Amino acid sequence: MRITLVVVGKIKENYFSMAIEEYQKRLSRYCKLEIIEVADEKTPDGASKAEEQKIKIREGERLLRVIREGKGKKEGSYVIALAIKGKQLDSIAFSKKISELGVKGNSHIVFLIGGSLGLDMQVLDYADEQISFSNLTFPHQLMRVILLEQIYRAFRIANHEPYHK
């Protein structure tokens, strides 16, 4: 199985980079993992709603360009956007989701993580599904770590291997 994370922004903090590298190493026995970063936009202090919307649109266009140019949505791929208003799953249901996608012929899962303002509506509409890990808001750098940990946990569950509950 192939899993691709298409994300807005770069990781700046070393502790996030170290955690991501650790999960990349752990996941290498279960899947082919790729992380593709697109540039984020600077959000000025006191930005208006219109300015914020323009930023989300520009970041969204970058995400969609990556997906449409062959790194993402193709035959056999399934795109999941991380969004606060998405469906919430527990770890077991998330594991089943990933396993079922593979069984149904979706050998490539693409996860989308937006920037600090979230994902534009055109990206959310493009995705096959939207999921949420919480009603809380997380920094997008931390969300990358959380997502990788949950993907790793999902494979452990699917393979009947021990995991922390």
C-alpha positions as CSV (number, residue, x, y, z in Angstrom):
1,M,0.0,0.0,0.0
2,R,1.1,3.6,-0.7
3,I,0.3,6.4,1.6
4,T,1.0,10.0,0.6
5,L,0.6,13.1,2.8
6,V,0.2,16.3,0.9
7,V,0.7,19.1,3.4
8,V,0.9,22.8,3.5
9,G,4.1,24.2,5.0
10,K,7.4,23.0,6.1
11,I,8.4,21.6,9.5
12,K,10.5,24.2,11.4
13,E,10.8,22.6,14.8
14,N,13.4,19.9,15.2
15,Y,11.3,17.9,17.7
16,F,8.5,17.6,15.1
17,S,11.0,16.5,12.4
18,M,12.4,13.8,14.8
19,A,9.0,12.5,15.5
20,I,8.1,12.4,11.8
21,E,11.3,10.6,10.9
22,E,10.6,8.0,13.6
23,Y,7.1,7.3,12.3
24,Q,8.4,7.2,8.7
25,K,10.9,4.5,9.9
26,R,8.2,2.5,11.7
27,L,5.8,2.7,8.8
28,S,8.4,1.5,6.3
29,R,7.5,-2.1,7.2
30,Y,3.8,-1.6,6.4
31,C,3.6,0.8,3.5
32,K,5.4,3.1,1.0
33,L,5.1,6.5,2.6
34,E,5.7,9.8,0.9
35,I,5.3,13.3,2.3
36,I,4.9,16.2,-0.2
37,E,5.1,19.7,1.1
38,V,3.6,22.7,-0.7
39,A,4.4,26.3,0.2
40,D,2.3,28.1,2.8
41,E,1.2,31.7,2.6
42,K,2.1,34.3,5.3
43,T,-1.0,35.4,7.1
44,P,-0.7,39.0,8.2
45,D,-1.8,39.9,11.7
46,G,-5.3,41.2,11.6
47,A,-6.0,39.7,8.2
48,S,-9.6,40.1,7.1
49,K,-11.9,37.2,6.3
50,A,-11.4,38.0,2.6
51,E,-7.6,37.9,2.9
52,E,-7.8,34.7,4.8
53,Q,-10.0,33.2,2.1
54,K,-7.5,34.2,-0.6
55,I,-4.7,32.6,1.3
56,K,-6.7,29.3,1.6
57,I,-7.5,29.4,-2.1
58,R,-3.8,29.8,-3.0
59,E,-2.7,27.0,-0.7
60,G,-5.6,24.8,-1.9
61,E,-4.6,25.4,-5.6
62,R,-1.1,24.2,-4.7
63,L,-2.4,21.0,-3.0
64,L,-4.7,20.3,-5.9
65,R,-1.9,20.9,-8.5
66,V,0.2,18.2,-6.7
67,I,-2.6,15.8,-6.7
68,R,-3.7,16.4,-10.3
69,E,-0.1,16.2,-11.6
70,G,0.1,12.6,-10.8
71,K,1.3,12.5,-7.2
72,G,-2.1,12.0,-5.8
73,K,-5.6,11.1,-7.1
74,K,-5.4,8.4,-9.8
75,E,-7.1,5.2,-10.5
76,G,-6.9,3.2,-7.3
77,S,-6.3,6.1,-5.0
78,Y,-8.5,7.6,-2.3
79,V,-8.1,11.2,-1.1
80,I,-8.9,12.0,2.6
81,A,-8.9,15.6,3.8
82,L,-8.3,16.4,7.4
83,A,-11.0,18.9,8.4
84,I,-12.4,19.9,11.8
85,K,-16.0,19.2,10.5
86,G,-15.0,15.8,9.1
87,K,-16.2,12.5,10.4
88,Q,-14.5,11.4,13.7
89,L,-13.3,7.8,13.9
90,D,-11.7,6.0,16.8
91,S,-8.4,4.2,16.2
92,I,-10.1,0.9,15.5
93,A,-12.5,2.4,13.0
94,F,-9.6,4.3,11.4
95,S,-7.7,1.0,11.1
96,K,-10.7,-0.7,9.5
97,K,-11.1,2.2,7.0
98,I,-7.5,1.9,5.8
99,S,-7.8,-1.9,5.6
100,E,-11.1,-1.8,3.7
101,L,-9.7,0.8,1.2
102,G,-6.9,-1.7,0.4
103,V,-9.4,-4.6,0.0
104,K,-11.5,-2.4,-2.3
105,G,-8.6,-1.8,-4.6
106,N,-7.5,1.6,-3.3
107,S,-3.9,0.8,-3.0
108,H,-3.0,4.5,-2.7
109,I,-4.3,6.7,0.1
110,V,-3.7,10.4,0.0
111,F,-4.1,12.5,3.1
112,L,-4.4,16.3,2.8
113,I,-3.4,18.7,5.7
114,G,-4.0,22.4,5.2
115,G,-2.1,25.3,6.6
116,S,-2.9,27.4,9.7
117,L,-6.2,28.5,8.2
118,G,-7.3,25.0,7.2
119,L,-8.4,23.8,3.8
120,D,-10.3,25.7,1.1
121,M,-13.7,24.4,0.1
122,Q,-12.5,23.4,-3.4
123,V,-10.0,21.0,-1.7
124,L,-12.7,19.6,0.7
125,D,-15.0,19.1,-2.3
126,Y,-12.3,17.3,-4.3
127,A,-11.5,14.8,-1.5
128,D,-13.3,11.5,-1.4
129,E,-13.8,11.9,2.3
130,Q,-13.2,14.3,5.2
131,I,-12.1,13.1,8.6
132,S,-11.4,14.8,11.9
133,F,-9.2,13.7,14.7
134,S,-10.8,16.1,17.2
135,N,-13.0,19.1,17.7
136,L,-9.8,20.8,19.0
137,T,-7.6,22.8,16.6
138,F,-4.0,21.6,16.3
139,P,-1.0,23.3,14.6
140,H,-0.6,21.8,11.2
141,Q,3.0,20.6,12.0
142,L,1.7,18.7,15.0
143,M,-1.2,17.3,13.0
144,R,1.3,15.7,10.7
145,V,2.8,13.8,13.7
146,I,-0.6,12.8,15.0
147,L,-1.7,11.5,11.6
148,L,1.5,9.5,11.2
149,E,1.1,8.0,14.6
150,Q,-2.5,7.0,13.9
151,I,-1.6,5.5,10.6
152,Y,1.1,3.5,12.4
153,R,-1.4,2.4,15.0
154,A,-3.9,1.5,12.3
155,F,-1.4,-0.9,10.7
156,R,-0.5,-2.4,14.2
157,I,-4.2,-3.0,14.9
158,A,-4.8,-4.5,11.4
159,N,-1.9,-6.9,11.9
160,H,-3.1,-7.9,15.4
161,E,0.1,-6.4,16.9
162,P,0.2,-4.8,20.3
163,Y,-0.6,-1.1,20.6
164,H,-1.3,1.2,23.5
165,K,-5.0,1.7,24.2
